Amino acid sequence: MSYRALADLIVVGHFAFALFSVFGGLCVLRWGRVAWIHVPLALWAAVVELAGWPCPLTPLEHWLRSKSGLAVQDIGFVEAYLLPLLYPTALTRRLQIVLGAIVLGTNGLIYWWALRRHFRLRI
């Protein structure tokens, strides 16, 4: 597998992780056991954003891209459409805090609703 393919695979996985971090609680409504995976991943995503840490996948993805030797004009779908979603040019510390709060808030509401529904069914 080429360096570019590995870098693209990491970006796709990174994007899937970000989506699952925010919206994975919806999976819990249907499949409750998903919570065992989702809760730690969502907390990790929130901590990374709130603390201002870089995602550990980012340096690996950058290294793979540099090893691939691609010229700037040789960008494909992943570079053109997914990378700007993961690494917005306007990403500021304030925006990172907002993103972390969105992860916590969205999932907090979903889990509150799921737990409420769960306990209502048991009574």
Residue pairs with C-beta under 8 A, 6 or more apart in sequence:
2 68
3 64
3 65
3 67
3 68
3 69
4 64
4 65
4 68
4 70
6 64
7 61
7 64
7 65
7 68
7 78
8 76
8 78
10 57
10 60
10 61
10 64
11 61
11 78
11 82
11 83
11 86
12 78
12 82
13 57
14 55
14 57
14 58
14 61
14 86
15 82
15 85
15 86
17 41
17 45
18 45
18 85
18 86
20 27
20 38
20 41
21 41
21 42
21 44
21 45
21 46
21 103
22 42
22 45
22 102
22 103
22 106
22 107
23 106
24 34
24 37
24 38
24 41
24 42
24 107
25 38
25 42
25 106
25 107
25 110
25 111
25 114
26 110
27 34
27 38
28 34
28 35
28 38
28 110
28 111
28 114
29 110
29 113
29 114
29 117
32 114
32 118
35 111
38 107
42 103
42 104
42 107
45 100
45 103
46 100
46 103
46 104
47 53
47 100
48 54
48 55
48 100
49 96
49 97
49 99
49 100
49 103
50 96
50 97
50 100
50 101
52 93
52 96
58 87
88 95
